[in-house]
Amino acid sequence: MQTEDVKTSRFGRGEMSDSHFNDLVDATKLKSMPVISALYEYLVNGHRKIDSYRKHKVDMSLFSRRLASLKKMSETAETLAKYYR
């Protein structure tokens, strides 16, 4: 069995496309608009984390947990994607 390299998506500051972000959020139970907006500011627009969560009045801890959750969802989707090609 040949293994394929899974292309790892960029998950840093400003490295995510708008459509990738929206698809990830749609795949989660995330509903809080301030949290979603703060994550968008960081992942898509490239703002610093501290600026993003402060601007949208989101607790730093909550922001970090939701960011980790989105990253985990992205990694899971990448792992599963090879079965749907």
DSSP file (Angstrom, degrees, kcal/mol; ACC not computed):
  #  RESIDUE AA STRUCTURE BP1 BP2  ACC     N-H-->O    O-->H-N    N-H-->O    O-->H-N    TCO  KAPPA ALPHA  PHI   PSI    X-CA   Y-CA   Z-CA
    1    1 A M              0   0    0      0, 0.0     2,-0.4     0, 0.0     0, 0.0   0.000 360.0 360.0 360.0 128.2    0.0    0.0    0.0
    2    2 A Q        -     0   0    0      1,-0.0     2,-0.4     0, 0.0     0, 0.0  -0.726 360.0-141.7 -90.5 133.5    1.4    3.4   -1.0
    3    3 A T        -     0   0    0     -2,-0.4     2,-0.4     0, 0.0    -1,-0.0  -0.770  11.6-144.6 -95.4 140.6    1.0    6.2    1.4
    4    4 A E        -     0   0    0     -2,-0.4     2,-0.4     1,-0.0    78,-0.1  -0.799  19.5-114.6-101.6 143.4    0.3    9.7    0.1
    5    5 A D        -     0   0    0     -2,-0.4     2,-0.6     1,-0.0    -1,-0.0  -0.627  27.1-139.1 -74.0 130.5    1.7   12.8    1.6
    6    6 A V        -     0   0    0     -2,-0.4     2,-0.6     1,-0.0    73,-0.1  -0.825  17.7-125.9 -91.3 124.1   -1.1   14.9    3.1
    7    7 A K        -     0   0    0     -2,-0.6     2,-0.4    71,-0.1    -1,-0.0  -0.579  23.7-136.7 -72.2 117.5   -0.6   18.6    2.3
    8    8 A T        -     0   0    0     -2,-0.6     2,-0.1     1,-0.1    -1,-0.1  -0.624  16.9-131.6 -78.9 127.1   -0.7   20.4    5.6
    9    9 A S        -     0   0    0     -2,-0.4     2,-0.4     1,-0.1     7,-0.1  -0.375  25.8-101.5 -74.8 157.3   -2.7   23.5    5.5
   10   10 A R        +     0   0    0      5,-0.3    -1,-0.1     1,-0.1     4,-0.0  -0.640  39.1 175.1 -79.5 132.2   -1.4   26.7    6.9
   11   11 A F        +     0   0    0     -2,-0.4    -1,-0.1     5,-0.1     2,-0.1   0.088  41.4 104.4-127.9  23.2   -2.8   27.5   10.3
   12   12 A G  S >  S-     0   0    0      1,-0.2     3,-1.9    31,-0.1     4,-0.3  -0.302  83.9 -49.4 -97.5-175.6   -0.9   30.6   11.3
   13   13 A R  T 3  S-     0   0    0      1,-0.3    30,-0.2     2,-0.1    -1,-0.2  -0.340 123.0  -9.5 -58.1 117.2   -1.7   34.2   11.5
   14   14 A G  T 3  S+     0   0    0     28,-2.1    -1,-0.3    -2,-0.2    30,-0.2   0.608 103.5 111.4  72.5  13.6   -3.2   35.4    8.2
   15   15 A E    <   +     0   0    0     -3,-1.9     2,-0.4    28,-0.2    -5,-0.3   0.400  53.3  87.0-100.8   2.7   -2.5   32.2    6.4
   16   16 A M  S    S-     0   0    0     27,-2.3     2,-0.1    -4,-0.3    -5,-0.1  -0.832  72.2-126.1-108.9 140.9   -6.0   30.9    5.9
   17   17 A S     >  -     0   0    0     -2,-0.4     4,-2.3     1,-0.1     5,-0.2  -0.404  24.6-115.0 -77.2 159.8   -8.4   31.7    3.1
   18   18 A D  H  > S+     0   0    0      1,-0.2     4,-2.5     2,-0.2     5,-0.2   0.916 116.4  48.4 -58.6 -46.4  -11.8   33.1    3.7
   19   19 A S  H  > S+     0   0    0      2,-0.2     4,-2.3     1,-0.2    -1,-0.2   0.882 110.0  51.5 -67.3 -37.7  -13.5   30.0    2.3
   20   20 A H  H  > S+     0   0    0      2,-0.2     4,-2.3     1,-0.2    -1,-0.2   0.933 111.6  48.1 -62.9 -45.1  -11.3   27.6    4.3
   21   21 A F  H  X S+     0   0    0     -4,-2.3     4,-2.6     1,-0.2     5,-0.2   0.942 112.2  48.1 -60.0 -49.0  -12.2   29.4    7.5
   22   22 A N  H  X S+     0   0    0     -4,-2.5     4,-2.3     1,-0.2    -1,-0.2   0.886 111.0  51.0 -62.4 -39.4  -15.9   29.4    6.8
   23   23 A D  H  X S+     0   0    0     -4,-2.3     4,-1.2     2,-0.2    -1,-0.2   0.903 111.0  48.8 -64.6 -40.7  -15.9   25.7    5.9
   24   24 A L  H  < S+     0   0    0     -4,-2.3     3,-0.5     2,-0.2     4,-0.3   0.935 111.7  48.0 -64.0 -45.9  -14.1   24.9    9.2
   25   25 A V  H >< S+     0   0    0     -4,-2.6     3,-1.5     1,-0.2     5,-0.3   0.903 109.0  54.5 -62.1 -40.6  -16.5   27.0   11.3
   26   26 A D  H 3< S+     0   0    0     -4,-2.3    -1,-0.2     1,-0.3    -2,-0.2   0.800 104.3  55.9 -62.2 -28.2  -19.5   25.4    9.5
   27   27 A A  T 3< S+     0   0    0     -4,-1.2    -1,-0.3    -3,-0.5    -2,-0.2   0.478 105.4  63.4 -84.1  -2.3  -18.1   22.0   10.5
   28   28 A T  S <  S-     0   0    0     -3,-1.5    42,-0.0    -4,-0.3    -3,-0.0  -0.566  87.1-116.4-112.8 178.3  -18.0   22.9   14.2
   29   29 A K        +     0   0    0     -2,-0.2     2,-0.3     2,-0.0    -3,-0.1   0.258  67.2 135.9 -95.0   9.9  -20.6   23.8   16.8
   30   30 A L        +     0   0    0     -5,-0.3    -2,-0.1     1,-0.2     3,-0.0  -0.436  14.2 153.8 -65.1 122.0  -19.1   27.2   17.2
   31   31 A K        +     0   0    0     -2,-0.3     2,-0.6     5,-0.0    -1,-0.2   0.551  30.5 110.8-124.4 -18.2  -21.9   29.8   17.3
   32   32 A S     >  -     0   0    0      1,-0.2     4,-2.7     2,-0.1     5,-0.2  -0.497  51.6-157.9 -70.5 113.4  -20.5   32.8   19.2
   33   33 A M  H  > S+     0   0    0     -2,-0.6     4,-2.9     1,-0.2     5,-0.2   0.874  90.9  54.1 -62.1 -39.1  -20.1   35.6   16.7
   34   34 A P  H  > S+     0   0    0      0, 0.0     4,-2.2     0, 0.0    -1,-0.2   0.924 112.5  44.3 -61.3 -40.6  -17.5   37.5   18.8
   35   35 A V  H  > S+     0   0    0      2,-0.2     4,-2.6     1,-0.2     5,-0.2   0.934 114.8  48.3 -67.2 -46.0  -15.3   34.3   19.0
   36   36 A I  H  X S+     0   0    0     -4,-2.7     4,-2.4     1,-0.2    -1,-0.2   0.920 112.9  48.8 -59.9 -44.1  -15.8   33.6   15.3
   37   37 A S  H  X S+     0   0    0     -4,-2.9     4,-2.5    -5,-0.2    -1,-0.2   0.899 111.1  49.4 -63.8 -41.6  -14.9   37.2   14.4
   38   38 A A  H  X S+     0   0    0     -4,-2.2     4,-1.7    -5,-0.2    -2,-0.2   0.916 112.4  47.6 -64.5 -43.0  -11.8   37.2   16.6
   39   39 A L  H  X S+     0   0    0     -4,-2.6     4,-3.2     2,-0.2     5,-0.4   0.894 111.4  51.5 -64.0 -39.8  -10.6   33.9   15.1
   40   40 A Y  H  X>S+     0   0    0     -4,-2.4     4,-2.3    -5,-0.2     5,-1.9   0.923 106.5  53.8 -62.1 -45.4  -11.3   35.3   11.6
   41   41 A E  H  <5S+     0   0    0     -4,-2.5     6,-2.5     3,-0.2     5,-0.3   0.899 117.6  37.6 -55.6 -41.9   -9.3   38.5   12.4
   42   42 A Y  H  X5S+     0   0    0     -4,-1.7   -28,-2.1     4,-0.2     4,-0.5   0.961 124.0  35.5 -76.4 -54.3   -6.3   36.3   13.4
   43   43 A L  H  <5S+     0   0    0     -4,-3.2   -27,-2.3   -30,-0.2    -3,-0.2   0.853 133.0  21.0 -75.0 -36.2   -6.4   33.4   10.9
   44   44 A V  T  <5S+     0   0    0     -4,-2.3    -3,-0.2    -5,-0.4    -2,-0.1   0.874 129.8  37.9-100.1 -50.1   -7.6   35.3    7.8
   45   45 A N  T  4<S-     0   0    0     -5,-1.9    -3,-0.2   -30,-0.0    -4,-0.2   0.671  98.9-127.4 -82.4 -16.4   -6.8   39.0    8.2
   46   46 A G     <  +     0   0    0     -4,-0.5    -4,-0.2    -6,-0.4    -3,-0.1   0.690  50.4 154.5  82.3  18.4   -3.5   38.4   10.0
   47   47 A H        -     0   0    0     -6,-2.5    -1,-0.2    -7,-0.1   -33,-0.1  -0.401  53.0 -92.6 -73.9 157.4   -4.1   40.5   13.1
   48   48 A R     >  -     0   0    0      1,-0.1     4,-2.4    -2,-0.1     5,-0.2  -0.356  33.6-117.0 -66.5 151.7   -2.2   39.6   16.2
   49   49 A K  H  > S+     0   0    0      1,-0.2     4,-2.6     2,-0.2     5,-0.3   0.939 114.2  50.6 -54.8 -50.8   -3.9   37.3   18.6
   50   50 A I  H  > S+     0   0    0      1,-0.2     4,-1.8     2,-0.2    -1,-0.2   0.882 111.8  47.3 -59.8 -39.9   -4.1   39.8   21.4
   51   51 A D  H  > S+     0   0    0      2,-0.2     4,-2.3     1,-0.2    -1,-0.2   0.886 111.9  52.3 -66.9 -38.4   -5.6   42.5   19.1
   52   52 A S  H  X S+     0   0    0     -4,-2.4     4,-1.4     2,-0.2    -2,-0.2   0.950 114.0  38.5 -65.5 -51.6   -8.1   40.0   17.7
   53   53 A Y  H  <>S+     0   0    0     -4,-2.6     5,-3.1     1,-0.2    -1,-0.2   0.847 117.6  50.1 -74.0 -30.5   -9.6   38.8   21.0
   54   54 A R  H ><5S+     0   0    0     -4,-1.8     3,-1.4    -5,-0.3    -1,-0.2   0.926 107.0  54.4 -69.3 -43.4   -9.4   42.2   22.7
   55   55 A K  H 3<5S+     0   0    0     -4,-2.3    -1,-0.2     1,-0.3    -2,-0.2   0.868 116.8  37.6 -57.1 -37.7  -11.2   43.9   19.7
   56   56 A H  T 3<5S-     0   0    0     -4,-1.4    -1,-0.3    -5,-0.2    -2,-0.2   0.268 111.7-118.9-101.2  10.4  -14.1   41.4   20.0
   57   57 A K  T < 5 +     0   0    0     -3,-1.4     2,-0.4     1,-0.2    -3,-0.2   0.897  59.3 153.4  54.6  47.5  -14.1   41.3   23.8
   58   58 A V      < -     0   0    0     -5,-3.1    -1,-0.2   -24,-0.1    -2,-0.1  -0.898  50.6-108.1-108.1 135.4  -13.3   37.5   23.9
   59   59 A D     >  -     0   0    0     -2,-0.4     4,-2.7     1,-0.1     5,-0.2  -0.362  24.4-128.6 -60.1 136.8  -11.5   36.0   26.9
   60   60 A M  H  > S+     0   0    0      1,-0.2     4,-2.4     2,-0.2     5,-0.2   0.882 108.1  50.9 -56.5 -42.2   -7.9   35.0   26.0
   61   61 A S  H  > S+     0   0    0      2,-0.2     4,-2.3     1,-0.2    -1,-0.2   0.915 111.0  47.3 -64.1 -44.2   -8.4   31.5   27.3
   62   62 A L  H  > S+     0   0    0      2,-0.2     4,-2.6     1,-0.2     5,-0.2   0.918 111.3  52.0 -63.5 -43.8  -11.6   30.9   25.3
   63   63 A F  H  X S+     0   0    0     -4,-2.7     4,-2.3     1,-0.2    -2,-0.2   0.932 111.0  47.5 -56.9 -47.6   -9.9   32.3   22.2
   64   64 A S  H  X S+     0   0    0     -4,-2.4     4,-2.3     1,-0.2    -1,-0.2   0.893 111.8  49.5 -63.6 -41.2   -7.0   29.9   22.6
   65   65 A R  H  X S+     0   0    0     -4,-2.3     4,-2.0     2,-0.2    -1,-0.2   0.915 113.1  46.1 -65.7 -42.4   -9.3   26.9   23.2
   66   66 A R  H  X S+     0   0    0     -4,-2.6     4,-2.3     2,-0.2    -2,-0.2   0.853 111.0  53.0 -70.3 -33.6  -11.4   27.6   20.2
   67   67 A L  H  X S+     0   0    0     -4,-2.3     4,-2.2    -5,-0.2    -2,-0.2   0.924 110.4  47.5 -64.2 -44.4   -8.3   28.2   18.0
   68   68 A A  H  X S+     0   0    0     -4,-2.3     4,-2.4     1,-0.2    -2,-0.2   0.880 110.4  53.2 -63.2 -38.0   -7.0   24.8   19.1
   69   69 A S  H  X S+     0   0    0     -4,-2.0     4,-2.2     2,-0.2    -2,-0.2   0.912 109.4  47.4 -64.2 -43.5  -10.4   23.2   18.4
   70   70 A L  H  X S+     0   0    0     -4,-2.3     4,-2.4     2,-0.2    -2,-0.2   0.895 111.1  52.0 -64.6 -39.6  -10.4   24.6   14.8
   71   71 A K  H  X S+     0   0    0     -4,-2.2     4,-2.5     2,-0.2    -2,-0.2   0.919 109.7  48.9 -63.1 -42.9   -6.8   23.4   14.3
   72   72 A K  H  X S+     0   0    0     -4,-2.4     4,-2.4     2,-0.2    -2,-0.2   0.910 110.8  50.6 -62.2 -42.5   -7.8   19.9   15.4
   73   73 A M  H  X S+     0   0    0     -4,-2.2     4,-2.4     1,-0.2    -2,-0.2   0.908 110.5  49.7 -61.8 -42.1  -10.8   20.0   13.1
   74   74 A S  H  X S+     0   0    0     -4,-2.4     4,-2.3     2,-0.2    -2,-0.2   0.915 111.0  48.6 -62.9 -44.6   -8.6   21.0   10.2
   75   75 A E  H  X S+     0   0    0     -4,-2.5     4,-2.1     2,-0.2    -2,-0.2   0.897 111.8  49.6 -63.7 -40.8   -6.1   18.3   10.9
   76   76 A T  H  X S+     0   0    0     -4,-2.4     4,-2.4     2,-0.2    -2,-0.2   0.913 110.1  50.6 -64.2 -43.3   -8.9   15.7   11.1
   77   77 A A  H  X S+     0   0    0     -4,-2.4     4,-1.9     1,-0.2    -2,-0.2   0.900 110.1  50.2 -62.3 -41.1  -10.3   16.9    7.8
   78   78 A E  H  X S+     0   0    0     -4,-2.3     4,-0.6     2,-0.2    -1,-0.2   0.898 110.9  49.2 -64.2 -40.2   -6.9   16.6    6.2
   79   79 A T  H >< S+     0   0    0     -4,-2.1     3,-0.5     1,-0.2    -2,-0.2   0.911 115.9  42.3 -64.7 -42.5   -6.5   13.1    7.5
   80   80 A L  H >< S+     0   0    0     -4,-2.4     3,-2.0     1,-0.2     4,-0.3   0.748  95.8  79.8 -76.1 -24.2   -9.9   12.0    6.2
   81   81 A A  H >< S+     0   0    0     -4,-1.9     3,-1.9     1,-0.3    -1,-0.2   0.812  80.6  66.3 -56.5 -33.5   -9.6   13.8    2.9
   82   82 A K  G X< S+     0   0    0     -4,-0.6     3,-0.6    -3,-0.5    -1,-0.3   0.743  96.5  56.9 -63.8 -20.6   -7.5   11.0    1.4
   83   83 A Y  G <  S+     0   0    0     -3,-2.0    -1,-0.3     1,-0.2    -2,-0.2   0.566 106.7  49.3 -83.9  -9.1  -10.5    8.7    1.6
   84   84 A Y  G <         0   0    0     -3,-1.9    -1,-0.2    -4,-0.3    -2,-0.2   0.158 360.0 360.0-117.5  16.9  -12.7   11.0   -0.5
   85   85 A R    <         0   0    0     -3,-0.6    -1,-0.1    -4,-0.2    -2,-0.1   0.433 360.0 360.0 -90.2 360.0  -10.4   11.7   -3.4
